[in-house]
């Protein structure tokens, strides 16, 4: 049976939205979609491709106008008026949010070392404005009710047939899939809501990798991010304070050569800033993602 990644997706979706929007976020429920409820609304469709174990699969996010307009409004710090309709700026903001959610999801999955997943990566292939009628006649499509502070916002998830078994807690689809070499993937890992997965097989470091041990790589720590308008950047001056989405008690992203490999917290070491690692991908994940 395929590893169930449902809870990891829900957790990273909630955590990422909380960081980006500065609002308490929680997945309240996920139910089978009633497409008629969205017939008269526009949505932002974000198609995300996931690659793992020789498999390419897609998960599509549909963000209804109610949620999309709110997301963009909060990303800009709640300034100005809340838009009534989806436009290109809202589409770009949703694209950024989905990209961050999927990136965090992949980092968390890779840190688990699941044998039937290996190293997973994601890429947002497209973000477009579509009509509610595009939701009709789809199977494996679900409505997620998201609590953002006291407001309930819908997010719609559409799983293709290949990826559905890896989200069986949501889709109800169980079973395994075959990799690109037609070898059946087998695993002793059972579905577990607390992620108590069995450890992955020990990764053997290639002997010739020792030749690269003294290559210098750039380590950086990302304090936070923010989507800003060009007009705001042009009017910045000395003394300007820019508020980031990252909360002061949230973990900091650890990057090597610009690639996120884990998270940590700031500490003081002999009067200098330091970093205490709180979560990091395994050795294989780190090598793959820094290009070695």
C-alpha positions in Angstrom: 0.0 0.0 0.0 1.2 3.5 -0.9 2.4 5.9 1.9 -0.4 8.3 2.8 0.7 11.9 2.6 -2.7 13.4 3.4 -1.8 14.8 6.8 1.5 16.2 5.7 -0.3 18.1 2.9 -2.9 19.5 5.3 -0.2 20.4 7.9 2.0 22.2 5.4 -0.9 23.9 3.8 -2.0 25.3 7.1 1.5 26.2 8.3 2.4 27.9 5.0 -0.8 30.0 4.8 -0.3 31.0 8.4 3.2 32.2 7.6 2.3 34.0 4.4 -0.9 35.6 5.5 -0.2 36.2 9.2 -3.5 34.6 10.2 -4.2 31.5 12.2 -4.9 28.7 9.7 -6.4 25.3 10.1 -8.0 22.7 7.8 -11.5 22.2 9.2 -12.8 19.5 6.9 -12.4 17.9 3.5 -15.5 16.6 1.7 -16.3 15.4 -1.8 -16.9 18.4 -4.0 -20.5 19.4 -5.0 -19.5 21.2 -8.2 -22.9 23.0 -8.5 -21.9 25.2 -5.5 -19.3 26.9 -7.7 -21.1 27.2 -11.0 -21.4 30.9 -10.8 -17.9 31.7 -9.6 -14.4 32.1 -11.1 -11.4 30.2 -9.7 -7.7 30.3 -10.0 -6.5 26.9 -11.3 -3.0 26.0 -10.3 -1.6 22.8 -11.9 1.3 21.3 -9.9 3.5 18.5 -11.1 5.1 16.2 -8.6 8.1 14.0 -9.6 9.2 11.0 -7.4 10.5 7.5 -7.9 10.3 7.9 -11.7 6.7 8.9 -11.5 5.2 12.2 -12.8 1.8 13.0 -11.3 -0.4 16.1 -10.9 -2.3 17.7 -8.1 -4.5 20.7 -9.2 -5.6 23.4 -6.8 -8.7 25.4 -7.6 -9.0 28.6 -5.5 -12.5 30.1 -5.7 -12.8 33.9 -5.9 -13.8 34.2 -2.3 -10.5 32.6 -1.1 -8.3 34.0 -3.9 -9.2 37.6 -3.3 -8.7 37.2 0.4 -5.3 35.6 0.0 -4.0 38.4 -2.2 -5.4 41.0 0.2 -3.7 39.5 3.2 -0.4 39.0 1.3 -0.3 42.7 0.7 -0.8 43.3 4.4 -4.5 44.0 4.3 -4.0 47.4 2.7 -6.5 48.9 0.3 -9.8 47.4 -0.7 -10.6 43.8 -1.0 -11.2 43.0 -4.7 -14.5 41.5 -5.8 -13.1 39.7 -8.9 -10.0 37.7 -9.8 -7.4 39.5 -11.8 -3.8 38.9 -12.9 -2.4 40.2 -9.6 -4.5 37.8 -7.6 -3.5 34.9 -9.9 0.2 35.7 -9.3 -0.4 35.9 -5.6 -2.2 32.5 -5.6 0.6 31.0 -7.7 3.2 32.2 -5.1 1.2 30.7 -2.3 0.7 27.3 -4.0 4.4 27.2 -4.9 5.3 27.8 -1.3 2.8 25.2 0.0 4.1 22.5 -2.4 7.7 23.3 -1.7 7.2 23.0 2.1 5.2 19.8 1.5 8.1 18.3 -0.5 10.6 19.2 2.2 8.5 17.5 4.9 7.9 14.4 2.8 11.6 14.1 1.9 12.5 14.4 5.6 10.4 11.2 6.2 12.7 9.1 4.0 9.7 7.0 2.6 11.0 4.2 0.4 8.1 4.3 -2.1 8.5 8.1 -2.5 12.2 8.7 -2.4 13.0 12.3 -3.3 9.9 14.3 -4.3 9.9 17.7 -6.0 7.2 19.9 -7.2 6.7 22.5 -10.0 3.7 24.8 -10.6 3.1 24.2 -14.3 0.3 26.8 -14.8 -1.9 29.3 -13.0 -5.0 30.5 -14.9 -8.4 31.9 -14.3 -11.2 29.4 -15.1 -15.0 29.2 -14.7 -16.8 27.1 -12.2 -18.1 24.9 -15.0 -14.5 23.4 -15.3 -15.1 21.5 -12.1 -17.9 19.4 -13.6 -17.5 15.6 -14.2 -14.3 15.3 -12.4 -13.5 12.4 -10.1 -11.1 12.5 -7.1 -12.0 16.2 -6.5 -12.6 17.5 -3.0 -13.5 20.7 -1.2 -11.3 21.7 1.7 -12.8 24.1 4.3 -10.0 26.3 5.6 -10.4 28.3 8.8 -8.5 31.5 8.6 -8.9 33.1 12.0 -12.7 33.2 12.2 -13.4 33.1 8.5 -14.2 29.9 6.5 -12.6 29.7 3.0 -12.9 26.9 0.4 -9.9 25.4 -1.4 -10.5 22.7 -4.0 -8.1 19.8 -4.6 -8.2 17.6 -7.7 -5.9 14.5 -7.7 -5.0 12.6 -10.9 -5.3 8.8 -10.9 -1.6 8.3 -10.4 -1.2 10.4 -7.3 -4.6 9.5 -5.7 -3.3 6.4 -3.8 -0.8 8.6 -2.0 -3.6 10.6 -0.4 -6.0 7.8 0.5 -7.1 9.5 3.7 -8.6 12.2 1.4 -9.4 10.3 -1.8 -10.3 6.9 -0.4 -8.2 5.4 -3.2 -5.8 2.7 -1.9 -3.2 0.5 -3.5 0.2 1.0 -5.1 1.5 2.2 -8.4 4.3 1.1 -10.7 7.4 3.1 -11.4 8.7 4.0 -14.8 10.6 0.7 -15.1 7.3 -1.2 -14.4 8.7 -2.6 -11.1 6.0 -2.7 -8.5 6.7 -0.5 -5.5 6.2 -2.3 -2.3 6.3 -0.9 1.2 5.6 -2.1 4.8 4.5 1.3 5.8 0.9 1.5 6.8 -1.3 4.6 6.9 -0.7 6.5 10.1 -2.2 9.9 10.9 0.8 10.7 13.2 3.5 10.1 10.5 5.1 7.3 12.5 6.6 5.8 9.4 9.2 3.0 9.4 12.7 4.4 8.7 14.0 4.3 5.1 16.8 2.0 4.1 20.2 3.4 5.0 21.6 5.6 2.3 25.1 4.6 1.3 27.3 7.6 0.5 29.2 7.1 -2.8 32.9 6.6 -2.2 33.9 9.1 -4.9 31.8 11.8 -3.1 34.7 12.2 -0.7 36.5 14.0 -3.6 33.9 16.8 -3.3 34.0 17.2 0.5 36.0 20.4 0.4 33.8 22.2 -2.1 32.5 25.4 -0.6 28.7 25.9 -0.6 26.8 29.0 0.4 24.7 28.6 3.5 22.0 31.1 4.2 19.0 31.5 6.5 15.8 33.1 5.3 14.2 35.3 7.9 11.0 35.7 5.9 9.5 36.8 2.6 6.9 39.2 1.3 5.2 39.9 -2.0 5.5 43.7 -2.7 4.5 46.0 -5.5 7.2 47.6 -7.7 5.8 51.1 -6.9 6.5 50.4 -3.2 10.0 49.3 -3.8 10.7 52.5 -5.8 9.6 54.7 -2.9 11.6 53.0 -0.2 14.2 55.1 1.6 16.6 54.8 4.4 14.8 54.0 7.7 11.9 52.3 5.9 10.5 49.3 7.9 9.3 46.4 5.9 7.0 43.9 7.7 7.6 40.3 6.7 5.0 37.5 6.9 7.2 35.4 9.1 6.2 35.5 12.8 8.9 35.9 15.4 8.4 32.5 16.9 8.3 30.6 13.6 11.3 28.5 12.3 13.7 30.0 9.9 14.4 28.3 6.5 17.9 26.9 6.0 19.1 27.1 2.4 22.3 25.8 0.8 23.1 27.4 -2.6 19.6 28.9 -2.5 17.8 25.5 -2.0 15.8 24.9 1.2 17.0 21.8 3.0 15.5 22.3 6.5 14.4 24.7 9.2 15.9 25.9 12.4 15.9 28.6 15.1 18.2 31.5 15.7 20.6 31.2 18.7 23.5 33.2 20.0 27.0 31.6 19.9 29.9 33.6 21.5 28.2 36.9 20.7 27.4 35.9 17.1 24.2 34.8 15.4 23.9 31.0 15.0 21.4 28.5 13.9 20.0 25.4 15.7 18.7 22.8 13.2 15.1 21.7 14.1 14.2 19.7 11.0 16.3 18.7 8.0 16.1 16.2 5.1 18.1 13.1 5.1 21.6 12.7 3.5 20.2 11.6 0.2 17.7 14.4 0.0 20.4 17.0 0.8 22.8 15.7 -1.8 20.0 15.6 -4.5 18.8 19.1 -3.8 22.1 20.9 -3.7 23.1 19.3 -7.0 25.7 16.8 -5.9 
